[in-house]
Amino acid sequence: MAIQLTAPLVLPESFEILEETSSYGRYLFRPLEPGYGITIGNALRRVLLSSIEGYAIATLKIPGVLHEFSAIEGVIEDVVDIILNLKQVALRPKVEEAPDRIFIEIRQKEVFTAGDLAEQAPAYEVANPDLVLMNLDPSAIVQMELGIAKGRGYRLAEENKALLRGKIDLNEIVLDTSFSPVVRVVPRVETILYRERADYEQLVLEIQTKGNVTPREALQSATQILVEHFVRLLGPNGAPPVVGSPKATKGISEEMLRLLLKPIEEVELGLAAGAYSSLRNAGITRLIDLVALQPKDLEYYRGVGRESIERLQAYLARLNLRLGMDVSAYKALLSK
């Protein structure tokens, strides 16, 4: 046997919350092997800024307004300015199946804010209620219909139009949307003294959000996304199953295989539309991906609550399936 000249790889021992509010968090992760600080920090930063789902106002409809270059009687701002203000509204649903359209009527107001909007849309909360949406004459009456969408990253209005084709009216204005609830991420790597060596590292991670998602929630979601990607490299027991082994071929049913390969959208599972979207974004597109998860794993996905999981288990039972199934033999067969 070769002489062992290296010590076991050092793994982090602590995760500390240095500072935390509803929109700002500073976290400490240590100790880390040399070079691991920038590796982990950059990976988390990338996912936090690009892949955390959020809600945004995607469409605007005002009676008598045909395009964004119009003016509204009694309102100081033109429609372009109102759109720019609406794009800054930080929304978060209060209920599992929040409506995708909200109807607003403004009366006897000199200043209409995002907080006033939330009062007429009880299914949503607004993280920036002081944001001014428009200034108007108290005698003016303005009605608006707002379309709410869920997504990731930034999407141009033209892209949204293509995705919403057939779902919106001709005189409905489509907005650019910034879905990401994360505003800024700063990973800072510092060297520390550990085990009488001065080249170990610690990662200080600063996260700022719009307030509609807390920094801790964003960090947990980003970590879960990374874990779900890496776990695809491993089998259920921590290693890829050996192709051709008895475990990979025993008990294979062609009928069960066909069922497991069905897309989740083609099977009645009792989930909300937002839950399907959240699962798809995490790479869970087929039943074989879904049933491999434990019930507690599903709690990390947006739109999937305890009631949803109970309904899902009931629907799966009708198909002779269940969460937490060992489908390694089927996955091994597919990898051949």
Helices and strands as residue ranges (DSSP letters): E 14-20, E 24-32, H 36-50, E 53-61, H 79-86, E 91-93, E 101-107, E 111-113, H 114-120, E 124-126, E 132-135, E 141-152, E 154-155, H 157-163, E 173-174, E 177-178, E 182-194, E 197-209, H 215-231, H 246-249, H 254-260, G 264-266, H 273-281, H 287-291, H 295-298, H 306-318, H 328-335
